[in-house]
Amino acid sequence: MEQVNRGISGLTWAAITLVVIGAVNWGFVGLFEFDVVAAIFGRLSALSRIIYVLVGLAGLYLLYAAVQLGKRERVTTMP
């Protein structure tokens, strides 16, 4: 039985976007000692902390999604 690929969900796209924002922010921190999120929303303001938490949760979600995708790929490629 062939599995239908439905594409990437909106939740997954949101998680990817948040993780990319976090990665770019960490790149700026490492290269220039400049925290973009803190510069925009304030150092450790409530909004900055919410963004950091969302980025962390998005990373955990993508880790979970990658494991699930790996399981699905192993199952569908077995003869």
Biopython code that builds the backbone (N, CA, C, O; Angstrom):
import numpy as np
from Bio.PDB.StructureBuilder import StructureBuilder

atoms = [
    (1, "MET", "N", (0.836, -1.175, 0.000)),
    (1, "MET", "CA", (0.000, 0.000, 0.000)),
    (1, "MET", "C", (0.883, 1.241, 0.000)),
    (1, "MET", "O", (1.795, 1.359, 0.818)),
    (2, "GLU", "N", (0.612, 2.160, -0.912)),
    (2, "GLU", "CA", (1.420, 3.374, -1.032)),
    (2, "GLU", "C", (0.923, 4.432, -0.061)),
    (2, "GLU", "O", (-0.278, 4.663, 0.079)),
    (3, "GLN", "N", (1.881, 5.070, 0.607)),
    (3, "GLN", "CA", (1.528, 6.109, 1.573)),
    (3, "GLN", "C", (1.448, 7.456, 0.853)),
    (3, "GLN", "O", (2.313, 7.780, 0.040)),
    (4, "VAL", "N", (0.413, 8.235, 1.150)),
    (4, "VAL", "CA", (0.221, 9.527, 0.512)),
    (4, "VAL", "C", (0.985, 10.575, 1.305)),
    (4, "VAL", "O", (0.847, 10.662, 2.525)),
    (5, "ASN", "N", (1.797, 11.374, 0.608)),
    (5, "ASN", "CA", (2.539, 12.451, 1.248)),
    (5, "ASN", "C", (1.657, 13.694, 1.273)),
    (5, "ASN", "O", (1.305, 14.232, 0.223)),
    (6, "ARG", "N", (1.308, 14.138, 2.445)),
    (6, "ARG", "CA", (0.426, 15.284, 2.594)),
    (6, "ARG", "C", (1.195, 16.592, 2.755)),
    (6, "ARG", "O", (0.579, 17.640, 2.948)),
    (7, "GLY", "N", (2.510, 16.556, 2.681)),
    (7, "GLY", "CA", (3.306, 17.766, 2.834)),
    (7, "GLY", "C", (3.559, 18.079, 4.302)),
    (7, "GLY", "O", (3.319, 17.258, 5.188)),
    (8, "ILE", "N", (4.043, 19.269, 4.526)),
    (8, "ILE", "CA", (4.402, 19.696, 5.873)),
    (8, "ILE", "C", (3.238, 20.474, 6.475)),
    (8, "ILE", "O", (2.659, 21.342, 5.823)),
    (9, "SER", "N", (2.901, 20.156, 7.722)),
    (9, "SER", "CA", (1.782, 20.816, 8.396)),
    (9, "SER", "C", (2.145, 22.251, 8.772)),
    (9, "SER", "O", (3.315, 22.632, 8.784)),
    (10, "GLY", "N", (1.129, 23.021, 9.073)),
    (10, "GLY", "CA", (1.334, 24.393, 9.515)),
    (10, "GLY", "C", (2.126, 24.459, 10.810)),
    (10, "GLY", "O", (2.954, 25.352, 10.991)),
    (11, "LEU", "N", (1.873, 23.507, 11.719)),
    (11, "LEU", "CA", (2.614, 23.458, 12.979)),
    (11, "LEU", "C", (4.101, 23.222, 12.723)),
    (11, "LEU", "O", (4.956, 23.840, 13.357)),
    (12, "THR", "N", (4.394, 22.329, 11.794)),
    (12, "THR", "CA", (5.793, 22.042, 11.483)),
    (12, "THR", "C", (6.462, 23.251, 10.847)),
    (12, "THR", "O", (7.609, 23.556, 11.171)),
    (13, "TRP", "N", (5.770, 23.946, 9.947)),
    (13, "TRP", "CA", (6.336, 25.165, 9.350)),
    (13, "TRP", "C", (6.585, 26.231, 10.413)),
    (13, "TRP", "O", (7.605, 26.918, 10.375)),
    (14, "ALA", "N", (5.664, 26.373, 11.358)),
    (14, "ALA", "CA", (5.853, 27.338, 12.445)),
    (14, "ALA", "C", (7.076, 26.953, 13.278)),
    (14, "ALA", "O", (7.868, 27.818, 13.653)),
    (15, "ALA", "N", (7.232, 25.666, 13.567)),
    (15, "ALA", "CA", (8.385, 25.196, 14.339)),
    (15, "ALA", "C", (9.683, 25.446, 13.585)),
    (15, "ALA", "O", (10.672, 25.884, 14.173)),
    (16, "ILE", "N", (9.680, 25.171, 12.288)),
    (16, "ILE", "CA", (10.878, 25.418, 11.470)),
    (16, "ILE", "C", (11.234, 26.898, 11.505)),
    (16, "ILE", "O", (12.400, 27.254, 11.673)),
    (17, "THR", "N", (10.235, 27.761, 11.346)),
    (17, "THR", "CA", (10.465, 29.204, 11.370)),
    (17, "THR", "C", (11.068, 29.642, 12.700)),
    (17, "THR", "O", (12.036, 30.402, 12.723)),
    (18, "LEU", "N", (10.502, 29.167, 13.804)),
    (18, "LEU", "CA", (11.020, 29.530, 15.124)),
    (18, "LEU", "C", (12.444, 29.020, 15.340)),
    (18, "LEU", "O", (13.275, 29.726, 15.912)),
    (19, "VAL", "N", (12.724, 27.813, 14.892)),
    (19, "VAL", "CA", (14.072, 27.264, 15.066)),
    (19, "VAL", "C", (15.078, 28.039, 14.215)),
    (19, "VAL", "O", (16.205, 28.266, 14.654)),
    (20, "VAL", "N", (14.697, 28.440, 13.025)),
    (20, "VAL", "CA", (15.590, 29.251, 12.187)),
    (20, "VAL", "C", (15.848, 30.604, 12.852)),
    (20, "VAL", "O", (16.984, 31.078, 12.877)),
    (21, "ILE", "N", (14.797, 31.225, 13.390)),
    (21, "ILE", "CA", (14.976, 32.490, 14.108)),
    (21, "ILE", "C", (15.955, 32.301, 15.271)),
    (21, "ILE", "O", (16.848, 33.121, 15.481)),
    (22, "GLY", "N", (15.777, 31.213, 16.019)),
    (22, "GLY", "CA", (16.683, 30.928, 17.130)),
    (22, "GLY", "C", (18.109, 30.689, 16.663)),
    (22, "GLY", "O", (19.055, 31.154, 17.299)),
    (23, "ALA", "N", (18.273, 29.974, 15.567)),
    (23, "ALA", "CA", (19.611, 29.694, 15.042)),
    (23, "ALA", "C", (20.298, 30.975, 14.584)),
    (23, "ALA", "O", (21.479, 31.184, 14.859)),
    (24, "VAL", "N", (19.565, 31.820, 13.895)),
    (24, "VAL", "CA", (20.133, 33.098, 13.446)),
    (24, "VAL", "C", (20.500, 33.953, 14.651)),
    (24, "VAL", "O", (21.560, 34.580, 14.674)),
    (25, "ASN", "N", (19.628, 33.979, 15.648)),
    (25, "ASN", "CA", (19.913, 34.750, 16.855)),
    (25, "ASN", "C", (21.194, 34.243, 17.526)),
    (25, "ASN", "O", (22.048, 35.038, 17.916)),
    (26, "TRP", "N", (21.326, 32.906, 17.660)),
    (26, "TRP", "CA", (22.542, 32.361, 18.272)),
    (26, "TRP", "C", (23.767, 32.646, 17.418)),
    (26, "TRP", "O", (24.857, 32.856, 17.950)),
    (27, "GLY", "N", (23.601, 32.657, 16.110)),
    (27, "GLY", "CA", (24.714, 33.030, 15.226)),
    (27, "GLY", "C", (25.185, 34.450, 15.499)),
    (27, "GLY", "O", (26.386, 34.711, 15.567)),
    (28, "PHE", "N", (24.232, 35.367, 15.655)),
    (28, "PHE", "CA", (24.584, 36.750, 15.978)),
    (28, "PHE", "C", (25.235, 36.853, 17.352)),
    (28, "PHE", "O", (26.179, 37.620, 17.542)),
    (29, "VAL", "N", (24.726, 36.075, 18.313)),
    (29, "VAL", "CA", (25.326, 36.089, 19.653)),
    (29, "VAL", "C", (26.768, 35.597, 19.575)),
    (29, "VAL", "O", (27.658, 36.205, 20.169)),
    (30, "GLY", "N", (27.006, 34.522, 18.862)),
    (30, "GLY", "CA", (28.345, 33.959, 18.761)),
    (30, "GLY", "C", (29.317, 34.825, 17.982)),
    (30, "GLY", "O", (30.478, 34.969, 18.368)),
    (31, "LEU", "N", (28.848, 35.397, 16.896)),
    (31, "LEU", "CA", (29.741, 36.182, 16.042)),
    (31, "LEU", "C", (29.939, 37.618, 16.528)),
    (31, "LEU", "O", (31.050, 38.145, 16.484)),
    (32, "PHE", "N", (28.868, 38.242, 16.986)),
    (32, "PHE", "CA", (28.911, 39.675, 17.271)),
    (32, "PHE", "C", (28.560, 40.040, 18.715)),
    (32, "PHE", "O", (28.530, 41.218, 19.070)),
    (33, "GLU", "N", (28.293, 39.024, 19.548)),
    (33, "GLU", "CA", (27.837, 39.262, 20.917)),
    (33, "GLU", "C", (26.620, 40.191, 20.926)),
    (33, "GLU", "O", (26.520, 41.100, 21.750)),
    (34, "PHE", "N", (25.699, 39.943, 19.991)),
    (34, "PHE", "CA", (24.496, 40.758, 19.837)),
    (34, "PHE", "C", (23.277, 39.848, 19.823)),
    (34, "PHE", "O", (23.128, 39.015, 18.930)),
    (35, "ASP", "N", (22.415, 40.007, 20.805)),
    (35, "ASP", "CA", (21.188, 39.212, 20.921)),
    (35, "ASP", "C", (20.054, 39.985, 20.252)),
    (35, "ASP", "O", (19.561, 40.973, 20.797)),
    (36, "VAL", "N", (19.645, 39.531, 19.069)),
    (36, "VAL", "CA", (18.613, 40.232, 18.290)),
    (36, "VAL", "C", (17.288, 40.270, 19.039)),
    (36, "VAL", "O", (16.627, 41.308, 19.080)),
    (37, "VAL", "N", (16.897, 39.147, 19.630)),
    (37, "VAL", "CA", (15.621, 39.087, 20.357)),
    (37, "VAL", "C", (15.626, 40.080, 21.513)),
    (37, "VAL", "O", (14.651, 40.805, 21.713)),
    (38, "ALA", "N", (16.715, 40.119, 22.272)),
    (38, "ALA", "CA", (16.809, 41.052, 23.395)),
    (38, "ALA", "C", (16.824, 42.496, 22.908)),
    (38, "ALA", "O", (16.257, 43.375, 23.558)),
    (39, "ALA", "N", (17.462, 42.747, 21.779)),
    (39, "ALA", "CA", (17.517, 44.105, 21.241)),
    (39, "ALA", "C", (16.131, 44.583, 20.807)),
    (39, "ALA", "O", (15.806, 45.761, 20.952)),
    (40, "ILE", "N", (15.321, 43.676, 20.281)),
    (40, "ILE", "CA", (13.988, 44.063, 19.797)),
    (40, "ILE", "C", (12.977, 44.138, 20.938)),
    (40, "ILE", "O", (12.197, 45.088, 21.015)),
    (41, "PHE", "N", (12.986, 43.145, 21.819)),
    (41, "PHE", "CA", (11.927, 43.028, 22.828)),
    (41, "PHE", "C", (12.362, 43.354, 24.248)),
    (41, "PHE", "O", (11.537, 43.361, 25.162)),
    (42, "GLY", "N", (13.645, 43.622, 24.441)),
    (42, "GLY", "CA", (14.136, 43.942, 25.784)),
    (42, "GLY", "C", (14.821, 42.749, 26.410)),
    (42, "GLY", "O", (14.388, 41.608, 26.251)),
    (43, "ARG", "N", (15.895, 43.030, 27.125)),
    (43, "ARG", "CA", (16.683, 41.955, 27.747)),
    (43, "ARG", "C", (15.861, 41.289, 28.848)),
    (43, "ARG", "O", (15.498, 41.921, 29.840)),
    (44, "LEU", "N", (15.577, 40.009, 28.655)),
    (44, "LEU", "CA", (14.810, 39.180, 29.586)),
    (44, "LEU", "C", (13.454, 39.776, 29.947)),
    (44, "LEU", "O", (12.959, 39.589, 31.058)),
    (45, "SER", "N", (12.861, 40.494, 28.998)),
    (45, "SER", "CA", (11.482, 40.944, 29.189)),
    (45, "SER", "C", (10.567, 39.726, 29.083)),
    (45, "SER", "O", (10.994, 38.652, 28.659)),
    (46, "ALA", "N", (9.329, 39.902, 29.466)),
    (46, "ALA", "CA", (8.379, 38.791, 29.388)),
    (46, "ALA", "C", (8.252, 38.294, 27.952)),
    (46, "ALA", "O", (8.197, 37.087, 27.717)),
    (47, "LEU", "N", (8.206, 39.214, 26.992)),
    (47, "LEU", "CA", (8.060, 38.818, 25.586)),
    (47, "LEU", "C", (9.304, 38.084, 25.091)),
    (47, "LEU", "O", (9.186, 37.099, 24.362)),
    (48, "SER", "N", (10.486, 38.544, 25.472)),
    (48, "SER", "CA", (11.720, 37.850, 25.086)),
    (48, "SER", "C", (11.735, 36.434, 25.647)),
    (48, "SER", "O", (12.086, 35.486, 24.945)),
    (49, "ARG", "N", (11.357, 36.294, 26.902)),
    (49, "ARG", "CA", (11.343, 34.968, 27.521)),
    (49, "ARG", "C", (10.344, 34.051, 26.835)),
    (49, "ARG", "O", (10.615, 32.864, 26.652)),
    (50, "ILE", "N", (9.191, 34.589, 26.456)),
    (50, "ILE", "CA", (8.198, 33.787, 25.731)),
    (50, "ILE", "C", (8.776, 33.316, 24.399)),
    (50, "ILE", "O", (8.596, 32.159, 24.017)),
    (51, "ILE", "N", (9.463, 34.198, 23.700)),
    (51, "ILE", "CA", (10.066, 33.826, 22.412)),
    (51, "ILE", "C", (11.120, 32.742, 22.620)),
    (51, "ILE", "O", (11.164, 31.773, 21.862)),
    (52, "TYR", "N", (11.973, 32.894, 23.642)),
    (52, "TYR", "CA", (12.983, 31.873, 23.914)),
    (52, "TYR", "C", (12.332, 30.528, 24.220)),
    (52, "TYR", "O", (12.803, 29.492, 23.751)),
    (53, "VAL", "N", (11.264, 30.535, 24.997)),
    (53, "VAL", "CA", (10.560, 29.290, 25.337)),
    (53, "VAL", "C", (9.941, 28.678, 24.079)),
    (53, "VAL", "O", (10.026, 27.467, 23.877)),
    (54, "LEU", "N", (9.325, 29.495, 23.242)),
    (54, "LEU", "CA", (8.720, 28.984, 22.004)),
    (54, "LEU", "C", (9.776, 28.389, 21.076)),
    (54, "LEU", "O", (9.539, 27.357, 20.448)),
    (55, "VAL", "N", (10.934, 29.031, 20.988)),
    (55, "VAL", "CA", (12.019, 28.498, 20.156)),
    (55, "VAL", "C", (12.472, 27.145, 20.709)),
    (55, "VAL", "O", (12.695, 26.204, 19.947)),
    (56, "GLY", "N", (12.608, 27.050, 22.027)),
    (56, "GLY", "CA", (12.999, 25.781, 22.644)),
    (56, "GLY", "C", (11.977, 24.684, 22.412)),
    (56, "GLY", "O", (12.336, 23.553, 22.084)),
    (57, "LEU", "N", (10.703, 25.015, 22.581)),
    (57, "LEU", "CA", (9.641, 24.030, 22.338)),
    (57, "LEU", "C", (9.601, 23.611, 20.873)),
    (57, "LEU", "O", (9.366, 22.443, 20.563)),
    (58, "ALA", "N", (9.830, 24.568, 19.971)),
    (58, "ALA", "CA", (9.857, 24.251, 18.545)),
    (58, "ALA", "C", (10.990, 23.281, 18.234)),
    (58, "ALA", "O", (10.820, 22.365, 17.430)),
    (59, "GLY", "N", (12.142, 23.477, 18.865)),
    (59, "GLY", "CA", (13.258, 22.561, 18.669)),
    (59, "GLY", "C", (12.927, 21.165, 19.148)),
    (59, "GLY", "O", (13.241, 20.185, 18.472)),
    (60, "LEU", "N", (12.294, 21.063, 20.312)),
    (60, "LEU", "CA", (11.890, 19.751, 20.832)),
    (60, "LEU", "C", (10.854, 19.093, 19.924)),
    (60, "LEU", "O", (10.906, 17.888, 19.681)),
    (61, "TYR", "N", (9.912, 19.896, 19.423)),
    (61, "TYR", "CA", (8.903, 19.358, 18.511)),
    (61, "TYR", "C", (9.558, 18.826, 17.233)),
    (61, "TYR", "O", (9.196, 17.753, 16.752)),
    (62, "LEU", "N", (10.517, 19.570, 16.686)),
    (62, "LEU", "CA", (11.179, 19.103, 15.461)),
    (62, "LEU", "C", (12.012, 17.850, 15.727)),
    (62, "LEU", "O", (12.125, 16.993, 14.850)),
    (63, "LEU", "N", (12.590, 17.730, 16.903)),
    (63, "LEU", "CA", (13.297, 16.507, 17.263)),
    (63, "LEU", "C", (12.322, 15.326, 17.270)),
    (63, "LEU", "O", (12.619, 14.264, 16.722)),
    (64, "TYR", "N", (11.156, 15.520, 17.897)),
    (64, "TYR", "CA", (10.114, 14.497, 17.915)),
    (64, "TYR", "C", (9.666, 14.167, 16.487)),
    (64, "TYR", "O", (9.551, 12.994, 16.129)),
    (65, "ALA", "N", (9.416, 15.193, 15.676)),
    (65, "ALA", "CA", (8.948, 14.986, 14.299)),
    (65, "ALA", "C", (9.996, 14.230, 13.484)),
    (65, "ALA", "O", (9.644, 13.378, 12.668)),
    (66, "ALA", "N", (11.271, 14.530, 13.692)),
    (66, "ALA", "CA", (12.334, 13.848, 12.953)),
    (66, "ALA", "C", (12.379, 12.368, 13.326)),
    (66, "ALA", "O", (12.558, 11.514, 12.458)),
    (67, "VAL", "N", (12.219, 12.063, 14.612)),
    (67, "VAL", "CA", (12.204, 10.662, 15.046)),
    (67, "VAL", "C", (11.013, 9.940, 14.432)),
    (67, "VAL", "O", (11.154, 8.817, 13.948)),
    (68, "GLN", "N", (9.843, 10.572, 14.446)),
    (68, "GLN", "CA", (8.650, 9.951, 13.858)),
    (68, "GLN", "C", (8.821, 9.740, 12.360)),
    (68, "GLN", "O", (8.414, 8.707, 11.828)),
    (69, "LEU", "N", (9.418, 10.710, 11.677)),
    (69, "LEU", "CA", (9.658, 10.580, 10.241)),
    (69, "LEU", "C", (10.629, 9.439, 9.970)),
    (69, "LEU", "O", (10.453, 8.674, 9.022)),
    (70, "GLY", "N", (11.651, 9.332, 10.808)),
    (70, "GLY", "CA", (12.603, 8.226, 10.653)),
    (70, "GLY", "C", (11.936, 6.875, 10.820)),
    (70, "GLY", "O", (12.235, 5.937, 10.081)),
    (71, "LYS", "N", (11.037, 6.769, 11.784)),
    (71, "LYS", "CA", (10.300, 5.511, 11.978)),
    (71, "LYS", "C", (9.433, 5.212, 10.771)),
    (71, "LYS", "O", (9.378, 4.073, 10.306)),
    (72, "ARG", "N", (8.758, 6.229, 10.262)),
    (72, "ARG", "CA", (7.871, 6.042, 9.112)),
    (72, "ARG", "C", (8.667, 5.642, 7.873)),
    (72, "ARG", "O", (8.232, 4.782, 7.107)),
    (73, "GLU", "N", (9.824, 6.259, 7.674)),
    (73, "GLU", "CA", (10.652, 5.926, 6.517)),
    (73, "GLU", "C", (11.153, 4.491, 6.586)),
    (73, "GLU", "O", (11.202, 3.805, 5.565)),
    (74, "ARG", "N", (11.526, 4.028, 7.780)),
    (74, "ARG", "CA", (12.011, 2.647, 7.931)),
    (74, "ARG", "C", (10.893, 1.657, 7.630)),
    (74, "ARG", "O", (11.132, 0.618, 7.014)),
    (75, "VAL", "N", (9.690, 1.968, 8.057)),
    (75, "VAL", "CA", (8.566, 1.059, 7.850)),
    (75, "VAL", "C", (8.193, 0.997, 6.376)),
    (75, "VAL", "O", (7.915, -0.090, 5.869)),
    (76, "THR", "N", (8.177, 2.122, 5.671)),
    (76, "THR", "CA", (7.726, 2.130, 4.282)),
    (76, "THR", "C", (8.787, 1.633, 3.320)),
    (76, "THR", "O", (8.458, 1.282, 2.187)),
    (77, "THR", "N", (10.063, 1.590, 3.734)),
    (77, "THR", "CA", (11.101, 1.145, 2.808)),
    (77, "THR", "C", (11.446, -0.325, 2.964)),
    (77, "THR", "O", (12.238, -0.849, 2.181)),
    (78, "MET", "N", (10.875, -1.008, 3.950)),
    (78, "MET", "CA", (11.144, -2.428, 4.128)),
    (78, "MET", "C", (10.405, -3.234, 3.053)),
    (78, "MET", "O", (9.259, -2.924, 2.726)),
    (79, "PRO", "N", (11.060, -4.276, 2.500)),
    (79, "PRO", "CA", (10.404, -5.087, 1.455)),
    (79, "PRO", "C", (9.268, -5.935, 1.991)),
    (79, "PRO", "O", (8.630, -6.663, 1.232)),
]
sb = StructureBuilder()
sb.init_structure("model")
sb.init_model(0)
sb.init_chain("A")
sb.init_seg("    ")
for serial, (resi, resn, name, xyz) in enumerate(atoms, 1):
    if name == "N":
        sb.init_residue(resn, " ", resi, " ")
    sb.init_atom(name, np.array(xyz, "f"), 0.0, 1.0, " ", f" {name:<3s}", serial, name[0])
structure = sb.get_structure()
